[in-house]
Amino acid sequence: MASACPDIGRFRMHSDSPMNSFQSLWWEQAKSDHTIFIVLRGQGAAQCHLLHYLQMATEKIAKAYFWRNGIAPPAKHAGFVQFLRFLGQTPIRDRQRIAELFTFARFSDFQSWIHAVLPVAYDLEQLAPALACDGPNPEYPWPHRAPVAAPALYQFEVWKQLTTGQGRDLMRFIKLAVDRFSEHADN
């Protein structure tokens, strides 16, 4: 069925806004998911809950980014790693602005950092049950046909990675990507 308003979302929200209405909706949900992650972390919630909301926030900020041309990105759970790779290929004219937005002095440092954190980002992305291949995920006991582990009782290796070294930097990046999305939405 055709929409009565086929052009909704194809135009910028305001003439000075770098994002369209589709991006805004995905950004709002990413902000909400990230806020819940922060609240739950402050309350000492189980890793599964923290990882669930962190993974969802990263998936949604990536989808918000990929809506930048007004065309729906693929309906899949993977996207965060691709988002990082796209930022690492920022057009030359925007590179210094993007580097500084994410607190790097030089774009080449930002690119090196992206390359270094991609394995942790990939592990975080793969927590979505649809990508976890019947293994550890923050939502459901696994394996599906004969469960032997529950997320609430499981110690996730990716959580250990996210709370040390470059994983902490990745969590800082996620916060900046969500909080400052309007500053890089059109990149």
Backbone torsions as a table, in degrees:
resi	resn	phi	psi	omega
1	MET	NA	130.2	-179.2
2	ALA	-75.8	144.0	179.0
3	SER	-73.9	145.9	175.6
4	ALA	-69.6	-20.4	-179.4
5	CYS	-126.4	74.5	-172.9
6	PRO	-64.9	-18.6	-176.5
7	ASP	-94.6	-0.5	179.3
8	ILE	-59.9	131.6	177.2
9	GLY	91.2	-16.8	-178.2
10	ARG	-81.9	-13.4	-177.7
11	PHE	-112.8	156.4	177.6
12	ARG	-62.0	148.8	-178.1
13	MET	-61.9	-45.9	176.1
14	HIS	-134.1	157.4	-177.6
15	SER	-59.7	-26.9	179.8
16	ASP	-97.6	2.3	-179.7
17	SER	-85.8	132.9	179.3
18	PRO	-80.8	-0.4	-176.4
19	MET	-125.2	156.1	176.2
20	ASN	-91.8	175.4	-175.4
21	SER	-66.1	-31.4	177.4
22	PHE	-64.7	-45.1	178.8
23	GLN	-60.5	-41.8	-179.1
24	SER	-59.5	-41.9	179.8
25	LEU	-64.6	-45.5	179.1
26	TRP	-66.0	-37.4	178.2
27	TRP	-63.5	-43.4	178.9
28	GLU	-58.2	-42.5	-179.8
29	GLN	-69.3	-37.9	176.4
30	ALA	-61.6	-42.4	178.3
31	LYS	-62.3	-42.6	179.5
32	SER	-62.8	-47.0	179.1
33	ASP	-61.8	-42.3	-179.2
34	HIS	-67.8	-36.5	176.6
35	THR	-62.0	-43.2	178.6
36	ILE	-63.9	-39.9	175.2
37	PHE	-55.1	-48.3	-178.6
38	ILE	-63.7	-44.1	179.7
39	VAL	-61.8	-49.3	-178.5
40	LEU	-64.0	-37.7	178.2
41	ARG	-63.3	-41.3	178.2
42	GLY	-64.6	-25.2	-179.8
43	GLN	-94.5	2.1	177.7
44	GLY	73.4	30.7	-179.3
45	ALA	-63.7	161.1	178.7
46	ALA	-60.3	150.0	-179.7
47	GLN	-52.7	-38.2	-176.3
48	CYS	-59.2	-39.6	-179.5
49	HIS	-70.9	-40.5	178.5
50	LEU	-62.9	-47.0	-178.6
51	LEU	-67.0	-36.4	178.3
52	HIS	-58.7	-51.1	-177.9
53	TYR	-72.1	-33.9	177.4
54	LEU	-66.8	-44.5	178.5
55	GLN	-62.3	-41.9	179.8
56	MET	-66.1	-39.4	178.3
57	ALA	-62.1	-41.2	-179.8
58	THR	-68.7	-39.1	178.2
59	GLU	-62.2	-42.1	-175.7
60	LYS	-76.8	-33.2	176.5
61	ILE	-69.4	-34.4	175.4
62	ALA	-64.8	-44.2	179.5
63	LYS	-65.1	-38.4	176.4
64	ALA	-59.1	-44.4	179.3
65	TYR	-62.1	-45.3	-176.3
66	PHE	-75.0	-7.7	171.9
67	TRP	-81.6	0.4	-171.0
68	ARG	-58.2	-25.4	179.0
69	ASN	-95.5	6.4	177.6
70	GLY	81.2	6.4	179.3
71	ILE	-112.2	135.4	-177.1
72	ALA	-60.7	130.7	172.6
73	PRO	-72.7	166.7	178.7
74	PRO	-55.4	142.3	178.7
75	ALA	-82.5	77.2	179.1
76	LYS	-142.2	165.9	-176.3
77	HIS	-84.7	-21.0	177.7
78	ALA	-78.8	143.1	178.6
79	GLY	173.8	-28.4	-175.5
80	PHE	-64.8	-43.6	179.3
81	VAL	-63.1	-41.7	178.3
82	GLN	-64.0	-39.3	176.4
83	PHE	-58.0	-47.7	178.1
84	LEU	-60.1	-44.6	179.8
85	ARG	-62.5	-40.8	177.9
86	PHE	-63.0	-42.5	178.0
87	LEU	-61.6	-34.8	178.2
88	GLY	-70.0	-12.2	178.0
89	GLN	-112.1	26.1	179.4
90	THR	-53.5	138.7	176.8
91	PRO	-55.2	147.0	-175.0
92	ILE	-51.2	-41.8	-176.1
93	ARG	-61.4	-23.9	-176.3
94	ASP	-108.0	-1.2	-171.2
95	ARG	-61.1	-46.8	-177.8
96	GLN	-65.1	-39.8	178.4
97	ARG	-61.5	-44.3	-179.5
98	ILE	-67.9	-42.5	177.8
99	ALA	-57.5	-48.8	-178.5
100	GLU	-67.0	-35.9	177.7
101	LEU	-57.0	-37.1	180.0
102	PHE	-100.2	22.1	172.3
103	THR	66.5	33.1	174.3
104	PHE	-108.4	139.7	179.8
105	ALA	-72.2	-35.0	-177.6
106	ARG	-130.1	147.0	179.1
107	PHE	-65.0	-34.2	179.1
108	SER	-63.3	-34.2	175.4
109	ASP	-66.5	-40.2	177.8
110	PHE	-62.6	-44.7	178.5
111	GLN	-61.3	-42.7	178.9
112	SER	-63.5	-41.8	179.2
113	TRP	-63.0	-45.3	178.4
114	ILE	-55.8	-48.4	-179.8
115	HIS	-57.4	-39.8	-177.9
116	ALA	-70.3	-33.6	-176.0
117	VAL	-94.4	-5.3	-178.8
118	LEU	-54.5	-40.5	178.4
119	PRO	-60.6	-40.0	178.7
120	VAL	-69.9	-41.1	177.5
121	ALA	-60.4	-41.2	178.4
122	TYR	-63.1	-45.2	178.9
123	ASP	-61.2	-40.0	177.3
124	LEU	-64.1	-46.0	179.8
125	GLU	-59.9	-39.2	-176.5
126	GLN	-72.5	-2.4	176.8
127	LEU	-73.1	-20.4	177.3
128	ALA	-56.0	129.4	-176.9
129	PRO	-51.0	-35.6	-179.9
130	ALA	-67.3	-18.8	-179.2
131	LEU	-107.7	-11.7	-172.6
132	ALA	-77.6	-3.3	176.9
133	CYS	52.3	47.6	176.8
134	ASP	63.2	25.2	179.1
135	GLY	-118.4	-161.3	-177.6
136	PRO	-52.5	126.1	176.0
137	ASN	-149.8	156.2	-174.9
138	PRO	-81.7	1.9	-174.5
139	GLU	-109.3	-43.5	-169.4
140	TYR	-127.6	145.5	171.5
141	PRO	-57.5	150.9	-178.3
142	TRP	-139.4	161.8	-14.2
143	PRO	-65.8	159.0	-171.7
144	HIS	-57.4	-45.4	-173.3
145	ARG	-78.0	-21.0	179.7
146	ALA	-153.6	74.3	-173.8
147	PRO	-57.6	136.3	175.8
148	VAL	-125.6	-6.4	-179.0
149	ALA	-143.7	143.7	176.6
150	ALA	-114.3	137.2	-179.0
151	PRO	-54.8	-38.1	-176.8
152	ALA	-64.6	-21.1	-178.1
153	LEU	-105.4	-1.6	-170.6
154	TYR	-94.8	141.9	174.2
155	GLN	-99.4	106.3	-175.8
156	PHE	-80.0	127.4	177.8
157	GLU	-59.3	-38.3	-178.7
158	VAL	-64.4	-29.4	177.8
159	TRP	-67.0	-41.3	176.8
160	LYS	-59.8	-42.3	178.9
161	GLN	-64.6	-39.3	-177.6
162	LEU	-72.7	-17.9	-177.1
163	THR	-104.2	10.9	176.5
164	THR	-137.3	154.1	171.8
165	GLY	43.7	-124.7	-175.3
166	GLN	-68.2	-22.3	175.3
167	GLY	-63.1	-39.0	174.6
168	ARG	-61.9	-41.1	177.1
169	ASP	-62.1	-37.8	178.4
170	LEU	-64.7	-41.1	177.7
171	MET	-65.6	-36.4	175.4
172	ARG	-63.2	-44.2	178.1
173	PHE	-59.4	-44.7	-179.4
174	ILE	-58.4	-44.8	178.5
175	LYS	-59.7	-45.7	179.0
176	LEU	-65.1	-41.1	-179.6
177	ALA	-61.1	-37.9	178.7
178	VAL	-75.7	-52.6	-175.4
179	ASP	-63.2	-35.6	-175.4
180	ARG	-108.4	24.4	-175.6
181	PHE	-55.6	-40.2	-177.7
182	SER	-61.1	-18.9	-179.7
183	GLU	-87.7	-12.0	178.3
184	HIS	-132.0	10.6	-176.2
185	ALA	-60.9	-31.8	-175.0
186	ASP	-101.6	5.8	-176.1
187	ASN	-67.1	NA	NA
